[in-house]
């Protein structure tokens, strides 16, 4: 499992992020406080508070894959 904190994203970035997530063949979620939503669901993403930190939780052991495909969305 790979976990990364995401940066604040605008509407276009959220759409791009979601498009990448839908192509993943593994479970990928977004976690905020006690809320966990499917990152492949655009409605789930919009449910989260964009002013609070959101954590990407990917059920994959390949951290390089996550860094390569999601680098522009990861908070550094």
RODO-2510 file (C-alpha; in nm, 4 decimals, decimal comma):
residues 76
     n   res          X          Y          Z
     1     x     0,0000     0,0000     0,0000
     2     x     0,1237     0,3470    -0,0923
     3     x     0,0000     0,6639     0,0791
     4     x     0,0702     1,0192    -0,0389
     5     x    -0,0662     1,3579     0,0660
     6     x    -0,2157     1,5466    -0,2270
     7     x    -0,1841     1,9162    -0,2977
     8     x    -0,4893     2,1376    -0,3364
     9     x    -0,6219     2,0964    -0,6896
    10     x    -0,8378     2,3127    -0,9124
    11     x    -1,1306     2,1708    -1,1123
    12     x    -0,9211     2,0857    -1,4185
    13     x    -0,6586     1,9075    -1,2075
    14     x    -0,9294     1,7089    -1,0267
    15     x    -1,0653     1,5920    -1,3610
    16     x    -0,7157     1,4933    -1,4817
    17     x    -0,6471     1,3158    -1,1517
    18     x    -0,9734     1,1229    -1,1756
    19     x    -0,9008     1,0202    -1,5371
    20     x    -0,5675     0,8708    -1,4288
    21     x    -0,7320     0,6915    -1,1357
    22     x    -0,9969     0,5296    -1,3559
    23     x    -0,7210     0,3677    -1,5627
    24     x    -0,5605     0,2019    -1,2589
    25     x    -0,6244    -0,1720    -1,2258
    26     x    -0,5962    -0,1613    -0,8451
    27     x    -0,7994    -0,0066    -0,5658
    28     x    -0,7255     0,3604    -0,5147
    29     x    -0,8980     0,5763    -0,2529
    30     x    -0,8876     0,9224    -0,1022
    31     x    -0,8886     0,9627     0,2737
    32     x    -0,9786     1,2725     0,4713
    33     x    -1,0270     1,2497     0,8461
    34     x    -1,2561     0,9460     0,8860
    35     x    -1,3955     0,9644     0,5337
    36     x    -1,2728     0,7242     0,2642
    37     x    -1,3924     0,7625    -0,0973
    38     x    -1,3144     0,5818    -0,4195
    39     x    -1,0727     0,7978    -0,6240
    40     x    -1,2262     0,6553    -0,9420
    41     x    -1,5543     0,8277    -0,8503
    42     x    -1,5637     1,1934    -0,9515
    43     x    -1,8645     1,2452    -0,7235
    44     x    -1,6693     1,0938    -0,4345
    45     x    -1,3825     1,3348    -0,4953
    46     x    -1,6189     1,6337    -0,4950
    47     x    -1,7642     1,5137    -0,1634
    48     x    -1,4332     1,5920     0,0111
    49     x    -1,3418     1,9337     0,1538
    50     x    -1,0846     2,0805    -0,0860
    51     x    -0,9491     2,3103     0,1884
    52     x    -0,8304     2,0194     0,4049
    53     x    -0,5494     1,7732     0,3392
    54     x    -0,6458     1,4710     0,1316
    55     x    -0,4424     1,1518     0,1335
    56     x    -0,4136     0,9169    -0,1644
    57     x    -0,4258     0,5514    -0,0559
    58     x    -0,3308     0,3080    -0,3323
    59     x    -0,3488    -0,0682    -0,2892
    60     x    -0,0250    -0,1290    -0,4786
    61     x     0,3299    -0,1942    -0,3639
    62     x     0,4920    -0,0083    -0,6547
    63     x     0,5633     0,3386    -0,5146
    64     x     0,7508     0,4311    -0,8334
    65     x     0,4300     0,3812    -1,0337
    66     x     0,2428     0,6211    -0,8044
    67     x     0,5231     0,8782    -0,8106
    68     x     0,5464     0,8615    -1,1900
    69     x     0,1732     0,8867    -1,2645
    70     x     0,0615     1,1176    -0,9829
    71     x     0,3689     1,3370    -0,9246
    72     x     0,1970     1,6599    -1,0295
    73     x    -0,0779     1,6015    -0,7705
    74     x     0,1435     1,5008    -0,4762
    75     x     0,2200     1,7632    -0,2115
    76     x     0,5958     1,8007    -0,1838
***
